[in-house]
Amino acid sequence: MLIDGVWAEVKVAGEHLRLFSEHNALGFQASVYNANTKTWIAPSEPVDDIEQGKDRAENYAKAYLERVAKHELPSLQWKEARDR
């Protein structure tokens, strides 16, 4: 069950990633999802708070885009998890 959280979407060089930083029943977690392949680049992992989760997700996405697409991570627009 989601208590609080934020998410961001990245579409660059044919890549489509979704970044999450959430507070749920298991605690605070960060993750990165590849919407093209429908797989997790970084499955949920524990973090201390929402801000650390955002930083962790950004770092994973940045490394992935540099390695796979040879592109930098664009600036992100984080949205409240309940906003769609």
Biopython code that builds the backbone (N, CA, C, O; Angstrom):
import numpy as np
from Bio.PDB.StructureBuilder import StructureBuilder

atoms = [
    (1, "MET", "N", (0.834, -1.179, 0.000)),
    (1, "MET", "CA", (0.000, 0.000, 0.000)),
    (1, "MET", "C", (0.882, 1.246, 0.000)),
    (1, "MET", "O", (1.771, 1.392, 0.838)),
    (2, "LEU", "N", (0.626, 2.127, -0.938)),
    (2, "LEU", "CA", (1.384, 3.355, -1.066)),
    (2, "LEU", "C", (0.936, 4.372, -0.019)),
    (2, "LEU", "O", (-0.252, 4.667, 0.110)),
    (3, "ILE", "N", (1.895, 4.898, 0.718)),
    (3, "ILE", "CA", (1.620, 5.944, 1.701)),
    (3, "ILE", "C", (1.912, 7.310, 1.094)),
    (3, "ILE", "O", (1.118, 8.243, 1.221)),
    (4, "ASP", "N", (3.064, 7.416, 0.431)),
    (4, "ASP", "CA", (3.496, 8.665, -0.182)),
    (4, "ASP", "C", (4.530, 8.315, -1.236)),
    (4, "ASP", "O", (5.130, 7.241, -1.180)),
    (5, "GLY", "N", (4.745, 9.196, -2.187)),
    (5, "GLY", "CA", (5.774, 8.919, -3.164)),
    (5, "GLY", "C", (5.764, 9.882, -4.320)),
    (5, "GLY", "O", (4.853, 10.694, -4.477)),
    (6, "VAL", "N", (6.810, 9.772, -5.137)),
    (6, "VAL", "CA", (6.953, 10.571, -6.335)),
    (6, "VAL", "C", (7.449, 9.668, -7.459)),
    (6, "VAL", "O", (8.007, 8.598, -7.218)),
    (7, "TRP", "N", (7.232, 10.124, -8.697)),
    (7, "TRP", "CA", (7.720, 9.391, -9.853)),
    (7, "TRP", "C", (8.089, 10.370, -10.952)),
    (7, "TRP", "O", (7.610, 11.504, -10.982)),
    (8, "ALA", "N", (8.951, 9.916, -11.855)),
    (8, "ALA", "CA", (9.364, 10.730, -12.993)),
    (8, "ALA", "C", (9.495, 9.819, -14.201)),
    (8, "ALA", "O", (9.728, 8.617, -14.073)),
    (9, "GLU", "N", (9.340, 10.414, -15.374)),
    (9, "GLU", "CA", (9.409, 9.648, -16.614)),
    (9, "GLU", "C", (10.483, 10.248, -17.502)),
    (9, "GLU", "O", (10.614, 11.469, -17.596)),
    (10, "VAL", "N", (11.259, 9.374, -18.160)),
    (10, "VAL", "CA", (12.324, 9.803, -19.057)),
    (10, "VAL", "C", (12.131, 9.099, -20.399)),
    (10, "VAL", "O", (12.005, 7.876, -20.462)),
    (11, "LYS", "N", (12.112, 9.896, -21.472)),
    (11, "LYS", "CA", (12.090, 9.350, -22.825)),
    (11, "LYS", "C", (13.216, 10.021, -23.589)),
    (11, "LYS", "O", (13.152, 11.211, -23.898)),
    (12, "VAL", "N", (14.263, 9.236, -23.894)),
    (12, "VAL", "CA", (15.424, 9.780, -24.598)),
    (12, "VAL", "C", (16.073, 8.659, -25.412)),
    (12, "VAL", "O", (16.226, 7.536, -24.931)),
    (13, "ALA", "N", (16.449, 8.976, -26.637)),
    (13, "ALA", "CA", (17.175, 8.043, -27.510)),
    (13, "ALA", "C", (16.495, 6.671, -27.598)),
    (13, "ALA", "O", (17.164, 5.637, -27.590)),
    (14, "GLY", "N", (15.181, 6.673, -27.679)),
    (14, "GLY", "CA", (14.449, 5.415, -27.779)),
    (14, "GLY", "C", (14.253, 4.689, -26.466)),
    (14, "GLY", "O", (13.595, 3.649, -26.429)),
    (15, "GLU", "N", (14.807, 5.212, -25.396)),
    (15, "GLU", "CA", (14.636, 4.608, -24.069)),
    (15, "GLU", "C", (13.452, 5.257, -23.361)),
    (15, "GLU", "O", (13.193, 6.448, -23.537)),
    (16, "HIS", "N", (12.741, 4.479, -22.566)),
    (16, "HIS", "CA", (11.588, 4.976, -21.813)),
    (16, "HIS", "C", (11.682, 4.400, -20.401)),
    (16, "HIS", "O", (11.422, 3.218, -20.176)),
    (17, "LEU", "N", (12.058, 5.256, -19.464)),
    (17, "LEU", "CA", (12.255, 4.830, -18.081)),
    (17, "LEU", "C", (11.254, 5.510, -17.163)),
    (17, "LEU", "O", (10.828, 6.638, -17.412)),
    (18, "ARG", "N", (10.887, 4.813, -16.108)),
    (18, "ARG", "CA", (10.069, 5.392, -15.032)),
    (18, "ARG", "C", (10.831, 5.217, -13.730)),
    (18, "ARG", "O", (11.249, 4.114, -13.376)),
    (19, "LEU", "N", (11.001, 6.323, -13.027)),
    (19, "LEU", "CA", (11.730, 6.338, -11.765)),
    (19, "LEU", "C", (10.740, 6.526, -10.633)),
    (19, "LEU", "O", (9.804, 7.318, -10.744)),
    (20, "PHE", "N", (10.945, 5.799, -9.541)),
    (20, "PHE", "CA", (10.037, 5.850, -8.406)),
    (20, "PHE", "C", (10.800, 6.046, -7.101)),
    (20, "PHE", "O", (11.881, 5.490, -6.905)),
    (21, "SER", "N", (10.222, 6.840, -6.223)),
    (21, "SER", "CA", (10.682, 6.956, -4.845)),
    (21, "SER", "C", (9.415, 6.949, -3.998)),
    (21, "SER", "O", (8.602, 7.870, -4.075)),
    (22, "GLU", "N", (9.255, 5.907, -3.195)),
    (22, "GLU", "CA", (7.981, 5.689, -2.515)),
    (22, "GLU", "C", (8.144, 5.366, -1.034)),
    (22, "GLU", "O", (9.170, 4.853, -0.585)),
    (23, "HIS", "N", (7.111, 5.684, -0.317)),
    (23, "HIS", "CA", (6.970, 5.250, 1.070)),
    (23, "HIS", "C", (5.750, 4.341, 1.081)),
    (23, "HIS", "O", (4.629, 4.790, 0.841)),
    (24, "ASN", "N", (5.973, 3.057, 1.360)),
    (24, "ASN", "CA", (4.875, 2.098, 1.362)),
    (24, "ASN", "C", (4.935, 1.242, 2.624)),
    (24, "ASN", "O", (5.681, 1.553, 3.553)),
    (25, "ALA", "N", (4.169, 0.193, 2.658)),
    (25, "ALA", "CA", (4.105, -0.654, 3.843)),
    (25, "ALA", "C", (5.458, -1.271, 4.204)),
    (25, "ALA", "O", (5.675, -1.645, 5.356)),
    (26, "LEU", "N", (6.358, -1.380, 3.242)),
    (26, "LEU", "CA", (7.681, -1.949, 3.490)),
    (26, "LEU", "C", (8.715, -0.897, 3.880)),
    (26, "LEU", "O", (9.857, -1.238, 4.188)),
    (27, "GLY", "N", (8.329, 0.375, 3.869)),
    (27, "GLY", "CA", (9.244, 1.464, 4.196)),
    (27, "GLY", "C", (9.479, 2.340, 2.982)),
    (27, "GLY", "O", (8.658, 2.370, 2.065)),
    (28, "PHE", "N", (10.594, 3.054, 2.971)),
    (28, "PHE", "CA", (10.958, 3.912, 1.849)),
    (28, "PHE", "C", (11.734, 3.075, 0.836)),
    (28, "PHE", "O", (12.625, 2.309, 1.204)),
    (29, "GLN", "N", (11.388, 3.229, -0.451)),
    (29, "GLN", "CA", (12.041, 2.439, -1.487)),
    (29, "GLN", "C", (12.236, 3.255, -2.756)),
    (29, "GLN", "O", (11.469, 4.172, -3.050)),
    (30, "ALA", "N", (13.290, 2.899, -3.508)),
    (30, "ALA", "CA", (13.574, 3.522, -4.802)),
    (30, "ALA", "C", (13.636, 2.422, -5.848)),
    (30, "ALA", "O", (14.047, 1.299, -5.556)),
    (31, "SER", "N", (13.223, 2.752, -7.082)),
    (31, "SER", "CA", (13.291, 1.778, -8.165)),
    (31, "SER", "C", (13.268, 2.495, -9.516)),
    (31, "SER", "O", (12.861, 3.652, -9.622)),
    (32, "VAL", "N", (13.720, 1.768, -10.547)),
    (32, "VAL", "CA", (13.708, 2.287, -11.921)),
    (32, "VAL", "C", (13.185, 1.177, -12.829)),
    (32, "VAL", "O", (13.667, 0.046, -12.784)),
    (33, "TYR", "N", (12.194, 1.516, -13.653)),
    (33, "TYR", "CA", (11.525, 0.562, -14.531)),
    (33, "TYR", "C", (11.748, 0.943, -15.989)),
    (33, "TYR", "O", (11.632, 2.112, -16.357)),
    (34, "ASN", "N", (12.069, -0.045, -16.814)),
    (34, "ASN", "CA", (12.212, 0.166, -18.247)),
    (34, "ASN", "C", (10.865, -0.156, -18.892)),
    (34, "ASN", "O", (10.481, -1.322, -18.985)),
    (35, "ALA", "N", (10.156, 0.869, -19.334)),
    (35, "ALA", "CA", (8.817, 0.681, -19.896)),
    (35, "ALA", "C", (8.857, 0.010, -21.263)),
    (35, "ALA", "O", (7.865, -0.596, -21.671)),
    (36, "ASN", "N", (9.964, 0.098, -21.977)),
    (36, "ASN", "CA", (10.080, -0.566, -23.275)),
    (36, "ASN", "C", (10.157, -2.079, -23.122)),
    (36, "ASN", "O", (9.447, -2.817, -23.805)),
    (37, "THR", "N", (11.020, -2.532, -22.226)),
    (37, "THR", "CA", (11.242, -3.972, -22.060)),
    (37, "THR", "C", (10.365, -4.574, -20.968)),
    (37, "THR", "O", (10.319, -5.791, -20.793)),
    (38, "LYS", "N", (9.672, -3.705, -20.239)),
    (38, "LYS", "CA", (8.823, -4.123, -19.125)),
    (38, "LYS", "C", (9.615, -4.940, -18.085)),
    (38, "LYS", "O", (9.169, -5.976, -17.592)),
    (39, "THR", "N", (10.813, -4.412, -17.782)),
    (39, "THR", "CA", (11.679, -5.024, -16.779)),
    (39, "THR", "C", (12.204, -3.948, -15.837)),
    (39, "THR", "O", (12.193, -2.759, -16.156)),
    (40, "TRP", "N", (12.659, -4.387, -14.683)),
    (40, "TRP", "CA", (13.224, -3.466, -13.694)),
    (40, "TRP", "C", (14.711, -3.311, -13.932)),
    (40, "TRP", "O", (15.446, -4.298, -13.963)),
    (41, "ILE", "N", (15.155, -2.086, -14.100)),
    (41, "ILE", "CA", (16.585, -1.780, -14.164)),
    (41, "ILE", "C", (17.140, -1.834, -12.748)),
    (41, "ILE", "O", (18.226, -2.361, -12.509)),
    (42, "ALA", "N", (16.383, -1.287, -11.828)),
    (42, "ALA", "CA", (16.741, -1.311, -10.408)),
    (42, "ALA", "C", (15.466, -1.646, -9.638)),
    (42, "ALA", "O", (14.609, -0.782, -9.452)),
    (43, "PRO", "N", (15.336, -2.897, -9.189)),
    (43, "PRO", "CA", (14.144, -3.257, -8.409)),
    (43, "PRO", "C", (14.118, -2.493, -7.095)),
    (43, "PRO", "O", (15.125, -1.914, -6.688)),
    (44, "SER", "N", (12.993, -2.491, -6.446)),
    (44, "SER", "CA", (12.837, -1.749, -5.187)),
    (44, "SER", "C", (13.946, -2.075, -4.205)),
    (44, "SER", "O", (14.235, -3.238, -3.925)),
    (45, "GLU", "N", (14.554, -1.027, -3.693)),
    (45, "GLU", "CA", (15.567, -1.202, -2.652)),
    (45, "GLU", "C", (15.340, -0.167, -1.563)),
    (45, "GLU", "O", (14.884, 0.943, -1.837)),
    (46, "PRO", "N", (15.653, -0.528, -0.348)),
    (46, "PRO", "CA", (15.396, 0.379, 0.771)),
    (46, "PRO", "C", (16.274, 1.625, 0.733)),
    (46, "PRO", "O", (17.451, 1.576, 0.376)),
    (47, "VAL", "N", (15.656, 2.745, 1.116)),
    (47, "VAL", "CA", (16.358, 4.024, 1.273)),
    (47, "VAL", "C", (15.856, 4.664, 2.566)),
    (47, "VAL", "O", (14.914, 4.168, 3.183)),
    (48, "ASP", "N", (16.483, 5.757, 2.970)),
    (48, "ASP", "CA", (16.121, 6.403, 4.231)),
    (48, "ASP", "C", (14.879, 7.287, 4.139)),
    (48, "ASP", "O", (14.129, 7.413, 5.107)),
    (49, "ASP", "N", (14.663, 7.902, 2.968)),
    (49, "ASP", "CA", (13.516, 8.799, 2.810)),
    (49, "ASP", "C", (13.259, 9.043, 1.326)),
    (49, "ASP", "O", (13.995, 8.538, 0.478)),
    (50, "ILE", "N", (12.229, 9.806, 1.011)),
    (50, "ILE", "CA", (11.845, 10.082, -0.372)),
    (50, "ILE", "C", (12.978, 10.768, -1.133)),
    (50, "ILE", "O", (13.243, 10.415, -2.282)),
    (51, "GLU", "N", (13.644, 11.730, -0.520)),
    (51, "GLU", "CA", (14.723, 12.454, -1.205)),
    (51, "GLU", "C", (15.882, 11.531, -1.558)),
    (51, "GLU", "O", (16.418, 11.605, -2.664)),
    (52, "GLN", "N", (16.269, 10.673, -0.640)),
    (52, "GLN", "CA", (17.341, 9.726, -0.944)),
    (52, "GLN", "C", (16.890, 8.766, -2.048)),
    (52, "GLN", "O", (17.694, 8.362, -2.888)),
    (53, "GLY", "N", (15.626, 8.408, -2.045)),
    (53, "GLY", "CA", (15.091, 7.550, -3.092)),
    (53, "GLY", "C", (15.160, 8.211, -4.462)),
    (53, "GLY", "O", (15.495, 7.561, -5.452)),
    (54, "LYS", "N", (14.846, 9.495, -4.521)),
    (54, "LYS", "CA", (14.952, 10.231, -5.779)),
    (54, "LYS", "C", (16.393, 10.245, -6.274)),
    (54, "LYS", "O", (16.651, 10.008, -7.454)),
    (55, "ASP", "N", (17.319, 10.520, -5.379)),
    (55, "ASP", "CA", (18.740, 10.538, -5.744)),
    (55, "ASP", "C", (19.199, 9.173, -6.245)),
    (55, "ASP", "O", (19.896, 9.077, -7.255)),
    (56, "ARG", "N", (18.807, 8.124, -5.537)),
    (56, "ARG", "CA", (19.219, 6.767, -5.911)),
    (56, "ARG", "C", (18.644, 6.391, -7.273)),
    (56, "ARG", "O", (19.363, 5.853, -8.116)),
    (57, "ALA", "N", (17.368, 6.664, -7.501)),
    (57, "ALA", "CA", (16.742, 6.350, -8.780)),
    (57, "ALA", "C", (17.408, 7.137, -9.914)),
    (57, "ALA", "O", (17.658, 6.588, -10.987)),
    (58, "GLU", "N", (17.691, 8.402, -9.678)),
    (58, "GLU", "CA", (18.361, 9.226, -10.688)),
    (58, "GLU", "C", (19.733, 8.656, -11.030)),
    (58, "GLU", "O", (20.106, 8.607, -12.202)),
    (59, "ASN", "N", (20.484, 8.228, -10.027)),
    (59, "ASN", "CA", (21.813, 7.668, -10.269)),
    (59, "ASN", "C", (21.737, 6.396, -11.110)),
    (59, "ASN", "O", (22.539, 6.212, -12.026)),
    (60, "TYR", "N", (20.784, 5.518, -10.808)),
    (60, "TYR", "CA", (20.612, 4.302, -11.605)),
    (60, "TYR", "C", (20.229, 4.639, -13.045)),
    (60, "TYR", "O", (20.791, 4.076, -13.984)),
    (61, "ALA", "N", (19.279, 5.552, -13.220)),
    (61, "ALA", "CA", (18.831, 5.926, -14.556)),
    (61, "ALA", "C", (19.963, 6.590, -15.343)),
    (61, "ALA", "O", (20.141, 6.322, -16.532)),
    (62, "LYS", "N", (20.718, 7.447, -14.678)),
    (62, "LYS", "CA", (21.841, 8.125, -15.328)),
    (62, "LYS", "C", (22.871, 7.112, -15.823)),
    (62, "LYS", "O", (23.310, 7.184, -16.971)),
    (63, "ALA", "N", (23.251, 6.185, -14.978)),
    (63, "ALA", "CA", (24.238, 5.169, -15.356)),
    (63, "ALA", "C", (23.713, 4.304, -16.502)),
    (63, "ALA", "O", (24.456, 3.979, -17.428)),
    (64, "TYR", "N", (22.450, 3.938, -16.440)),
    (64, "TYR", "CA", (21.852, 3.117, -17.490)),
    (64, "TYR", "C", (21.870, 3.853, -18.831)),
    (64, "TYR", "O", (22.285, 3.283, -19.841)),
    (65, "LEU", "N", (21.426, 5.105, -18.852)),
    (65, "LEU", "CA", (21.375, 5.855, -20.102)),
    (65, "LEU", "C", (22.763, 6.107, -20.677)),
    (65, "LEU", "O", (22.941, 6.076, -21.894)),
    (66, "GLU", "N", (23.733, 6.351, -19.832)),
    (66, "GLU", "CA", (25.102, 6.560, -20.307)),
    (66, "GLU", "C", (25.660, 5.277, -20.919)),
    (66, "GLU", "O", (26.340, 5.315, -21.944)),
    (67, "ARG", "N", (25.367, 4.142, -20.283)),
    (67, "ARG", "CA", (25.897, 2.865, -20.739)),
    (67, "ARG", "C", (25.173, 2.346, -21.986)),
    (67, "ARG", "O", (25.820, 1.914, -22.941)),
    (68, "VAL", "N", (23.855, 2.386, -21.983)),
    (68, "VAL", "CA", (23.068, 1.767, -23.038)),
    (68, "VAL", "C", (22.797, 2.706, -24.207)),
    (68, "VAL", "O", (22.926, 2.305, -25.364)),
    (69, "ALA", "N", (22.426, 3.938, -23.923)),
    (69, "ALA", "CA", (22.019, 4.864, -24.983)),
    (69, "ALA", "C", (23.067, 5.927, -25.303)),
    (69, "ALA", "O", (22.900, 6.693, -26.252)),
    (70, "LYS", "N", (24.140, 5.979, -24.524)),
    (70, "LYS", "CA", (25.188, 6.991, -24.711)),
    (70, "LYS", "C", (24.617, 8.406, -24.630)),
    (70, "LYS", "O", (25.041, 9.307, -25.354)),
    (71, "HIS", "N", (23.637, 8.580, -23.725)),
    (71, "HIS", "CA", (23.002, 9.880, -23.513)),
    (71, "HIS", "C", (23.016, 10.229, -22.036)),
    (71, "HIS", "O", (23.075, 9.354, -21.172)),
    (72, "GLU", "N", (22.962, 11.525, -21.763)),
    (72, "GLU", "CA", (22.875, 11.989, -20.388)),
    (72, "GLU", "C", (21.421, 11.982, -19.937)),
    (72, "GLU", "O", (20.502, 12.061, -20.752)),
    (73, "LEU", "N", (21.233, 11.885, -18.644)),
    (73, "LEU", "CA", (19.896, 11.964, -18.067)),
    (73, "LEU", "C", (19.416, 13.403, -18.150)),
    (73, "LEU", "O", (20.082, 14.300, -17.633)),
    (74, "PRO", "N", (18.267, 13.648, -18.794)),
    (74, "PRO", "CA", (17.743, 15.015, -18.831)),
    (74, "PRO", "C", (17.231, 15.427, -17.452)),
    (74, "PRO", "O", (17.107, 14.594, -16.555)),
    (75, "SER", "N", (16.939, 16.706, -17.292)),
    (75, "SER", "CA", (16.383, 17.136, -16.004)),
    (75, "SER", "C", (15.019, 16.469, -15.831)),
    (75, "SER", "O", (14.270, 16.275, -16.788)),
    (76, "LEU", "N", (14.728, 16.130, -14.593)),
    (76, "LEU", "CA", (13.509, 15.383, -14.287)),
    (76, "LEU", "C", (12.435, 16.276, -13.699)),
    (76, "LEU", "O", (12.722, 17.241, -12.991)),
    (77, "GLN", "N", (11.213, 15.943, -14.001)),
    (77, "GLN", "CA", (10.060, 16.606, -13.388)),
    (77, "GLN", "C", (9.363, 15.542, -12.534)),
    (77, "GLN", "O", (8.645, 14.685, -13.050)),
    (78, "TRP", "N", (9.588, 15.614, -11.225)),
    (78, "TRP", "CA", (8.988, 14.649, -10.315)),
    (78, "TRP", "C", (7.532, 15.016, -10.076)),
    (78, "TRP", "O", (7.193, 16.188, -9.917)),
    (79, "LYS", "N", (6.676, 14.000, -10.051)),
    (79, "LYS", "CA", (5.241, 14.191, -9.840)),
    (79, "LYS", "C", (4.819, 13.383, -8.617)),
    (79, "LYS", "O", (5.406, 12.348, -8.302)),
    (80, "GLU", "N", (3.807, 13.871, -7.949)),
    (80, "GLU", "CA", (3.254, 13.113, -6.817)),
    (80, "GLU", "C", (2.738, 11.771, -7.335)),
    (80, "GLU", "O", (2.168, 11.701, -8.424)),
    (81, "ALA", "N", (2.932, 10.734, -6.572)),
    (81, "ALA", "CA", (2.595, 9.382, -7.019)),
    (81, "ALA", "C", (1.118, 9.231, -7.378)),
    (81, "ALA", "O", (0.779, 8.409, -8.229)),
    (82, "ARG", "N", (0.272, 9.969, -6.776)),
    (82, "ARG", "CA", (-1.155, 9.842, -7.061)),
    (82, "ARG", "C", (-1.581, 10.676, -8.259)),
    (82, "ARG", "O", (-2.719, 10.546, -8.711)),
    (83, "ASP", "N", (-0.699, 11.536, -8.797)),
    (83, "ASP", "CA", (-0.987, 12.298, -10.014)),
    (83, "ASP", "C", (-0.684, 11.424, -11.214)),
    (83, "ASP", "O", (0.408, 10.862, -11.302)),
    (84, "ARG", "N", (-1.590, 11.299, -12.110)),
    (84, "ARG", "CA", (-1.351, 10.494, -13.318)),
    (84, "ARG", "C", (-1.621, 11.351, -14.474)),
    (84, "ARG", "O", (-1.492, 10.907, -15.615)),
]
sb = StructureBuilder()
sb.init_structure("model")
sb.init_model(0)
sb.init_chain("A")
sb.init_seg("    ")
for serial, (resi, resn, name, xyz) in enumerate(atoms, 1):
    if name == "N":
        sb.init_residue(resn, " ", resi, " ")
    sb.init_atom(name, np.array(xyz, "f"), 0.0, 1.0, " ", f" {name:<3s}", serial, name[0])
structure = sb.get_structure()
